[in-house]
Amino acid sequence: MSYEDCCRLLNWQSLEKRRKLPLSFVQCYKIVFGTDGPPFSDFFEFIKRNQTRAINDCKLHLKLATRNCYKNSFFVKIVKDWNVLPNNVVHAGSLTLFRERLKTYMIFN
């Protein structure tokens, strides 16, 4: 049986998705709340609350970029996934609590 078939049978996500996506969320959390990484304002802006029916109030919008290499960067890839996280996950209060809530969220979604 192939790896993909086993994952489907067990209702698991692929190993790449189970490893890579949570690490990307953690890095994005650090950037958004200013604990690590590049300055938030260099790559992101918050979407104004009245412009959207947001699931979370830290919804991100990418700043305009002029380089083609930017379109495949971490910043572009994470925004869509970050914007669907619920408010209780995004506003966890600490990185440890964020990781716990993210893990629970990813198991059930």
Residue, then its C-alpha position, 0 to 999 in steps of 0.5 A: m500500500s502506498y504512503e498516500d493510501c495509508c494516510r487516507l486510510l488512517n485519516w492522517q495528513s502527510l508528514e510534510k504537512r504535519r511538520k512544515l505547516p505548524l513550524s510556519f505558523v509558529q514563525c508567523y506568530k513570532i513575526v506578528f507579535g514581534t518576538d522574533g524574525p524580520p520586522f512585521s511592517d516590512f512584509f505584512e499589514f493587518i486588514k482593517r476589521n471593517q473590510t472583512r468578516a474575519i475569523n480572527d482579528c489579526k488577519l494579515h494582508l501582504k504588502l505589494a512586492t515587485r520581485n518574482c522571487y517573492k511570490n514563492s516566499f514564506f510570507v506569501k504562502i503563510v498568509k492564506d493559512w494564517n487568516v483562517l486560524p480562529n481567534n483563540v489560537v491566534h491570541a493564545g498569549s504565549l508561544t507555548l499556549f499557541r503551539e498547544r492550541l494550534k495542535t488541537y486545531m489541526i487535529f480537528n480540522 
